[in-house]
């Protein structure tokens, strides 16, 4: 396993570029732009977690240092990162369903912002119990 943060930097640049472009979409509805922006964040975090799983970058996850990751077997690293990925994939799926409902049922802006943020926070906290075996 080779230590590299190149992919993390590339992800960060792509994430920031995507977020910077969202306000320029030809949409006048502020709630929709907000909804898309927050959904993009959830999707980007899910992609980041998938990258940590797919490319064996477990040390990108908070609480795991490279030296500890090197001592683990590939299977242990895969199980740990996949468990994170499943949680964030499920978070994204729920958020996507919520975003569609928010659009069609005209949810208030406070709900479009607050509820997905709570979902992300709860998902992130729920990963604390994932342990390296």
C-alpha positions in Angstrom: 0.0 0.0 0.0 1.4 3.4 -1.1 0.5 6.5 0.9 -0.9 9.2 -1.4 -3.4 12.0 -1.1 -3.5 12.9 -4.8 -6.9 11.4 -5.2 -8.2 13.3 -2.2 -6.9 16.6 -3.7 -8.5 15.8 -7.1 -11.8 15.0 -5.3 -11.6 18.3 -3.3 -11.0 20.3 -6.5 -13.9 18.6 -8.3 -16.2 19.0 -5.3 -15.4 22.7 -5.0 -15.8 23.3 -8.8 -19.1 21.5 -8.8 -20.4 23.6 -5.9 -19.2 26.8 -7.5 -21.0 26.0 -10.7 -24.4 25.2 -9.2 -25.5 28.8 -8.7 -25.0 29.4 -12.4 -27.6 26.8 -13.4 -30.4 28.3 -15.4 -32.8 27.9 -12.5 -34.5 30.8 -10.8 -36.0 28.8 -7.9 -33.8 29.4 -4.8 -35.2 26.3 -3.1 -34.3 24.1 -6.0 -30.7 25.4 -6.2 -30.4 24.9 -2.4 -31.8 21.4 -2.7 -29.4 20.5 -5.6 -26.5 22.0 -3.7 -27.1 20.0 -0.6 -27.8 16.8 -2.6 -24.6 17.4 -4.5 -22.7 17.5 -1.1 -24.3 14.2 0.0 -23.4 12.6 -3.4 -19.9 13.9 -3.3 -19.3 12.6 0.2 -20.7 9.2 -0.9 -18.3 9.2 -3.9 -15.4 10.0 -1.6 -16.2 7.1 0.7 -16.5 4.9 -2.3 -13.1 6.0 -3.5 -11.6 5.1 -0.1 -13.1 1.7 -0.5 -12.3 1.1 -4.2 -8.8 2.3 -4.1 -7.8 1.2 -0.6 -7.4 4.6 0.9 -8.6 3.8 4.3 -6.3 6.3 6.0 -8.4 9.1 4.4 -11.1 8.2 6.9 -10.8 10.1 10.2 -9.4 8.1 13.0 -7.3 5.7 10.8 -3.6 6.5 10.4 -1.5 5.1 7.5 0.8 3.0 9.8 -2.2 1.2 11.3 -3.8 0.7 7.9 -0.6 -0.9 6.6 -0.7 -3.5 9.4 -4.3 -4.5 8.4 -5.0 -7.1 5.8 -6.7 -6.0 2.6 -9.9 -7.8 3.6 -10.0 -5.9 7.0 -9.5 -2.6 5.2 -12.2 -3.5 2.6 -14.7 -4.5 5.3 -14.1 -1.3 7.3 -14.4 1.1 4.3 -17.3 -0.9 2.8 -19.2 -0.5 6.1 -18.7 3.3 5.8 -19.7 3.3 2.2 -23.0 1.4 2.9 -24.0 3.9 5.5 -23.3 6.9 3.2 -24.9 5.2 0.2 -28.0 4.7 2.3 -27.8 8.3 3.5 -27.6 9.5 -0.2 -30.6 7.3 -1.2 -32.8 8.7 1.6 -31.6 12.2 0.8 -32.4 11.8 -2.9 -35.9 10.6 -2.1 -36.3 13.5 0.2 -35.0 16.0 -2.4 -37.5 14.7 -5.0 -40.4 15.0 -2.5 -39.2 18.4 -1.4 -39.3 19.6 -5.0 -42.7 18.2 -5.9 -44.4 19.0 -2.6 -42.8 22.4 -2.2 -41.2 21.9 1.2 -40.1 25.1 3.0 -36.4 26.1 2.6 -35.7 25.4 6.3 -36.6 21.8 5.8 -34.6 21.5 2.6 -31.5 22.7 4.5 -32.0 21.3 8.0 -33.3 17.8 7.5 -30.5 16.6 5.1 -27.9 18.2 7.3 -29.3 16.2 10.3 -29.2 13.1 8.2 -25.6 13.6 7.3 -24.6 14.3 10.9 -26.4 11.2 12.1 -24.8 9.1 9.4 -21.3 10.4 10.2 -21.9 9.8 14.0 -23.2 6.3 13.2 -19.8 5.4 11.6 -18.0 5.9 14.9 -19.2 2.4 16.0 -17.5 0.8 13.0 -14.4 -0.8 14.4 -11.4 -2.4 12.8 -11.2 -6.0 13.7 
